[in-house]
């Protein structure tokens, strides 16, 4: 049975719009994010992972969907030899 694209209804799981950020969180995005943001190289370039961290790291872990960052910060404090990206 095929799908009729003319009558198929799009379903969105999640929010279409969220609440406004608190002034404190907006300041973090405006002031802190530019210092922490990872700038990706051109399409044919390679990201230098060692340059992302102030010192040598044994491994790099990527946390996806890190919310407010509390867990990510706790993991970084517990594992200083690991480079974390959230």
N, C-alpha and C positions, 0 to 999 in steps of 0.2 A: 504494500500500500504506500503510495507516494505522498509527499507532503505538498499541500497546496500553499504556495508562498503568498497568494493573495489573501487568504483567510487565516493564515498562521499568525497567532498572537505572540508577540515577544514578551517573555517573562523575565523580570529582573529580580534576582535574589540579592538582597542587600539594600543599602540606602541610595536614594537618588540624590539627596542633599543631606548634609550633616549639620550639626549645630556649629555655631561660630566658635572659633578658638578663644579661650580665655586670653586676656591681655598678657599674662605671663607666658603662656605657650606661644603666642604670636611673637613676643620678644625673642624667645629662644629660636624660633624659625628665622627671624630676621637677623639676629646677631650671632648665634652660635652655628647654625647650619652651614653658612658659607665657609666656616673654618673646618668643618668636619666632612663636608661633601666630597665624595670621590668623583673626580673628573675623569670620564672615560676617554681613552685615546681615539684617534680617527679609526674608521672601519678597518683599516689594514694594520693598525698598531697593536701593541701588546701592553697590557696593564702591568706596571712594575709594582708588584705586591709589597716588596721590601720598602719601597718609598712611602707607603701609606702609614707606616708606624714609626715612632721615634727611635725604637731600638730593634734589635733582632728578635724575631718570633719563631717559635718551633713549628707553628701551623697557623692557618687562617680559618676561622669558622664564620659562616654566614647565618645570621638569624633572620628569618623571614616572618613578617607579621609580629614584630616585637612590641606592639602596643605602646605603653608609656616608657618602656625601656628599663623598668626596674629589674626584671630577670636578667636582661642583657648586661646591665651594670654589675649585678651580683656575680654573674659568671666571669666577667672581665676581672673583677677584684679577686675572685677565687683562683683564676688561672692567668696570672700575669705573663706567662710564657706564650700565650695564645693571642693572636691578633683577631679581634672581633669586628665584624661589619654587620650593622643592623639596618 
